[in-house]
Structures are given as C-alpha cells and as structure tokens.
Amino acid sequence: MKFERMFSPGKIGNMAVKNRLIVPPMLTEYAAEDGKLTERYIRYYEEKAKGGWGLIICEDNSVDPHGGGFKNVAGLWDDAFMAMHEELTDRVHKYGAKIAVQVYHAGRESDSSITGVKPVAPSAIPDPTERETPHELTINEIKVLTEEFAQAIYRAKNAGYDAAELHGAHGYLINQFVSPFSNKRTDEYGGNIMNRLRFPLEIITRSQELAGDDFPIIYRISADEMVEGGLTIEDTKVIAQMLEEAGIAALHVSAGVYKSGAIVSAPSAAKTAPFSDYALQIRKLLKIPVFTVDKIVYPYVAESLLKEGKADFIAMGRASIADPELPNKVREGRMEEILPCIGCWQGCQGKIAEQEPVSCLVNPRTGKENTHTVIKTDEKKKIMVIGGGPAGMEAAIVAAKRGHDVTIYDKADRLGGQWLLAAVPPGKEMLNSFTVWQKGELARNGVRIELNCEVTPALVDLEHPDEIIYAAGATPVVPPIPGADGYNVCTANDILSGKRDLTGDAVVIGGGLVGAETAEHIAVHNHMVTIVEMLPEIAAEMPDAPKVFLMESLERNKVAMYTNTKVLKITEKGVTVETADGTKDIPAGMVVMAIGSRPNKSLADALSEKYRVTIVGDADKVGKALDGIMNAYDTALAI
C-alpha cells in the first residue's frame, strides 16, 4: 500500500494541511490546575508535530474557570494564559504541522468537587453518570456563555492557532443544548431542533464576528448518542447541514455521551473504526470536510477509509499517544517500527477516569518526553535479563538502545511470557501486536536471545554479567481447597496455553480479570461456564470500557456468575460453594483456578548476594502491565 491518499494535502476552510492525519483532542491532565499550560503539556504536542501529523487539535480547553470536567483542564478564559499558548503554537509550527484547539464547557458532566460550584446545564436534569442535579441556565447566563465561547476562539486565533474546534459532542454543554436527552426547555433554546441548535449557532455567529469568517471553526459532533431519547444519525444529518450553512469549516464525527462512553474510546474488544459509517452518511450530504475517529490504529485502515470515501481526514488519537512518530514512520516505510496502540485503556482513559495524567502502556515516554529520552551511555555493561515477558523485553530494548551488551534468557520456547496468554481471550488479539513490535526491536538493537534456557546460579557465574534485570514473572496460586489436586482441576494458564482440553461444563474459581476473561474464552468455544468469586464484583480491577464489553460478552454467552461466594470443596462432579443463601453444588467437568499469582523471585534473592539484581514486572509485584513496563523502562534507563 502506497498511502497516496493519506499523504495528499488537504484544506479545512482556508487552512492548508500537509496530509490527512489528525491528532484529535484527548484530555491529558498535563495542564496546571489553574488552567495554565505547562512545559509538559507543550512538549507532548511538540513531539507529535515532530512526528509528522498534519493537524493537531489540542485537548478540551475550558471557556470558563468553572467549566472543566476534570481538575487539570487547560483554559482559554484569560488573556494572562496566552503567552504559553503562543509558545505552543510557535513550537508546533516549526515542524510544518497545523494546530487547532478545542474549546468546551463540561456543563452537567462535572460536579462541584471539581469546579467548586454547582454544575450548569440547559435543564435541571443530572447526567446519568454524575451525582449532582445541575443549575438550569437562565437566558442571561446563556448569553454570557455564548460570549465566553466566542472570546475563547478569538484568543485562540490571536495566540497563533490555525483553527478552533467547538466541542459539540460526548454530552458536554453544547451537546446538552442540542440533544433532547438533556434539553427539556420550552423557551427559545428548547422544544424543537432549531431552538436546541440556537446556542451553538449563536456561538458560531459571534465567533465569526470577533475572529473573522476566514478563521476555520471545526465542530465535533456525536452522530448517535446511543442513549434512550437521545440524538440519532438521522437527527445528526439534519444538524450537520445546518452547521454547514452556519459556516463551520469541517465536521468531526464521533458518537456517544458519558452514559454510552464505553464506545467513545473503543477498547480492543470493539470493532475497528466503529464510527466510520456515520461519517460516510454525513459526508454524502456536505461539501465541507468530514473527519472520522475512534479505534483507527493501523495506517492501512486509515488509507482504506480515505480511499473508500468515508472521510476526508482520519483522526488517530490513541495511535498518536502510542507512537507520535507514526506518520513519519509510514512515509519512510518503517511500518514494523510503529509502536501499536493495543486498546488496553490502562494508561489513557483509565488514568483520566482516576483523575490522573495520561500515560501509555506501550510507550513509557508519553507525557515524559523531557525526562525519559534514551541516551547512549559512556560505560558499556554486560546485562543479563532473566525472563522474556513484556517487562523483560522492554528492559532489554532500552538497555540495548543505551549501548549495553544485552542477552535475554527464558526457559520457554518463545518470548512473551504470560502476555501471550492474555492475548488469547476474545477481543484481546491486539496485545500480540506489542509482542511483535518488542521482538522486532530486540532484533533491530542486537539483543541476544537464549530460549529453552533455565537460568541457574552456575550459568550466571559463567556469564558473569555486570548487572542482572530479573523479570521471571509470577506463578499461579492454587489455594488449599479440598480436592484442588484432582485430575479435573487446572489453572487458567493451562486453559489459555492449550495444555488442557476443553471438556464439558466449567467452573472458574476466581472472578478477577484473568478468571473472567478465561471464562469468556471457554464460553465462546461452546461450553457452559460458571464464575465463582469471593468479592462482590466480577473483574473489579478492570478499566471501565473494556469491562463493559467483557460483561456484555459474559451475559451474551450465558456465563453464570456468583459473587460473595466461597468454594468449600472440589469433587469429581464439580464444586460445592457457600453463598448468602446457603451451600450449593455446581456440576462441572472442568474446574479452573484463577485465584491470582505470586511473584517468582526465589532465584533473584539467591543471586543478589553476589550480583547487582533489579527485579521488574510481576516478579517484583503482580499488577497492571502498565506499571510493569514503566518499571522496566525506568530500570534500564538508570543503568
């Protein structure tokens, strides 16, 4: 594929863009709590400009000091902020990229614990995902907000941005006015589609008065809100034409609101480019450019969407987080070097949900561009990495890039460790793309690989490394349940690795992430499955969106789920459990243990008496892959 469409120039209003690749707005929480930009924020976007993206749309910038939905939201409400905005636009422009900024107000998708004041909305109806009933805006308050939006766009133009994007999607304030799901007014701002559109149309008109008709205004829209009584694609087709008549320069087609938010940043289990058909339907009606967005990870898909005419520009958000150099790598034919987004949600949306700054499982440099650059060492060392899972491979890659002599030793016949098993359940196949990338990086950086090799103290003494990075992973826990040693009992790892046949109905003991996904794997292969979990929730540690897809799959595949339930014993016929209602026998041909794992560090303890040993990944502490990869990266960076 030559990617001719992807790298053809395009226009948005009078703004010329060098290619069709867009970084869409994605909150990072890198701004200061008072709304000012930070060096971290600027460097993050500068890195994408270096990487070759045509247009970068900076994340939601609030038009009002009380308009943010998160603590660390950038602001456009004060002239005092503009010097840093000018610094940002200057640095991005040096690399030939165009830069826009998204202006927004969260409305009812916020609360007083964030803003210090009661949230506002067109109607006094709480968002289904928030706890507070918002204040219903008066006509005068709406006029004030209209002016705040317009002044923010005017400031954006003066700060050097090439365009502004109105956030009219995802259930934020503008969307709240347009949608019958949230707008129940009967005055001039409600009651029919033209009245509900009045707020964004007045913002556009006033913004054009201040910034001029030649300053492009992009509009982001939720084509289908995917909620009861919300906007559908047929509504949005009409709205899109009205927005075009009002003078917007392009339409950025997304979907969903907070209640349907699992699909907005679609996880690995979702289908590829889920909103592209919406973009196509709208594009057929408009003359202005249309963007499509969401789970477009691979350049091949982006080029295909452009060729098919589904959109004029492709927004690749999380792909740009995983690899800000993606466009340059595609243009230079370095496809195998592209760091792939795996749709895990751990570092991006998962962190945002926790009100923490964005990071990335596959790219530890995300948001740390100033501190986590790999620099060649002046003191070359011999490094032994014990364990070839993702943490071990990450440490080896970084150590080798720094100039060290690195060898990985693994007792298995292939690299990947338990990460390979994590990629087996349905919808998790994208995890394999990270393993492929890591193996490629090992080869490109000259790391020696020793497979089928059980490391012993004697071997270590023979090799006599300067430093050891110990990444031997973790071992599944088998609790002392009566009958746990039966022939019909195995671990989740046995099932996912194919070491045990799937025979008959199954009981999975343990409803955490591994147990739930193993149950799903068994169920989609046409076996009845029951999950037994002692805690009150299944997959409690899983990020929100992946969990939504997982739970829907478990229900669709008729997986029975017992929570607050203890296994008393295992027999040849199944398990006996204790529930709140008493004891119960659950028949099963297979009993699968998924209780958890414990670090495998015995060898590390022995070696540490003679060598400098650093333990990384699950061998240090069983937890999220995000933390294990970062731990490994930091370890190798410090050697």
Secondary structure as GFF3:
##gff-version 3
##sequence-region A 1 639
A	DSSP	beta_strand	10	12	.	.	.	ID=ss1
A	DSSP	beta_strand	15	17	.	.	.	ID=ss2
A	DSSP	beta_strand	21	23	.	.	.	ID=ss3
A	DSSP	alpha_helix	39	50	.	.	.	ID=ss4
A	DSSP	beta_strand	55	62	.	.	.	ID=ss5
A	DSSP	three_ten_helix	79	81	.	.	.	ID=ss6
A	DSSP	alpha_helix	82	93	.	.	.	ID=ss7
A	DSSP	beta_strand	98	104	.	.	.	ID=ss8
A	DSSP	alpha_helix	112	115	.	.	.	ID=ss9
A	DSSP	beta_strand	120	121	.	.	.	ID=ss10
A	DSSP	beta_strand	135	136	.	.	.	ID=ss11
A	DSSP	alpha_helix	139	158	.	.	.	ID=ss12
A	DSSP	beta_strand	163	168	.	.	.	ID=ss13
A	DSSP	alpha_helix	173	178	.	.	.	ID=ss14
A	DSSP	alpha_helix	193	196	.	.	.	ID=ss15
A	DSSP	alpha_helix	198	211	.	.	.	ID=ss16
A	DSSP	beta_strand	217	222	.	.	.	ID=ss17
A	DSSP	alpha_helix	233	246	.	.	.	ID=ss18
A	DSSP	beta_strand	250	254	.	.	.	ID=ss19
A	DSSP	three_ten_helix	261	263	.	.	.	ID=ss20
A	DSSP	alpha_helix	276	283	.	.	.	ID=ss21
A	DSSP	beta_strand	290	293	.	.	.	ID=ss22
A	DSSP	alpha_helix	299	308	.	.	.	ID=ss23
A	DSSP	beta_strand	313	315	.	.	.	ID=ss24
A	DSSP	alpha_helix	317	322	.	.	.	ID=ss25
A	DSSP	alpha_helix	326	331	.	.	.	ID=ss26
A	DSSP	three_ten_helix	335	337	.	.	.	ID=ss27
A	DSSP	alpha_helix	349	353	.	.	.	ID=ss28
A	DSSP	beta_strand	382	386	.	.	.	ID=ss29
A	DSSP	alpha_helix	390	401	.	.	.	ID=ss30
A	DSSP	beta_strand	405	409	.	.	.	ID=ss31
A	DSSP	alpha_helix	419	422	.	.	.	ID=ss32
A	DSSP	alpha_helix	431	444	.	.	.	ID=ss33
A	DSSP	beta_strand	448	450	.	.	.	ID=ss34
A	DSSP	alpha_helix	457	463	.	.	.	ID=ss35
A	DSSP	beta_strand	467	470	.	.	.	ID=ss36
A	DSSP	beta_strand	474	476	.	.	.	ID=ss37
A	DSSP	beta_strand	489	491	.	.	.	ID=ss38
A	DSSP	alpha_helix	492	496	.	.	.	ID=ss39
A	DSSP	beta_strand	506	509	.	.	.	ID=ss40
A	DSSP	alpha_helix	513	524	.	.	.	ID=ss41
A	DSSP	beta_strand	529	532	.	.	.	ID=ss42
A	DSSP	alpha_helix	544	556	.	.	.	ID=ss43
A	DSSP	beta_strand	560	562	.	.	.	ID=ss44
A	DSSP	beta_strand	566	571	.	.	.	ID=ss45
A	DSSP	beta_strand	574	579	.	.	.	ID=ss46
A	DSSP	beta_strand	582	587	.	.	.	ID=ss47
A	DSSP	beta_strand	590	593	.	.	.	ID=ss48
A	DSSP	beta_strand	597	599	.	.	.	ID=ss49
A	DSSP	alpha_helix	602	607	.	.	.	ID=ss50
A	DSSP	beta_strand	613	615	.	.	.	ID=ss51
A	DSSP	three_ten_helix	617	619	.	.	.	ID=ss52
A	DSSP	alpha_helix	625	638	.	.	.	ID=ss53
###
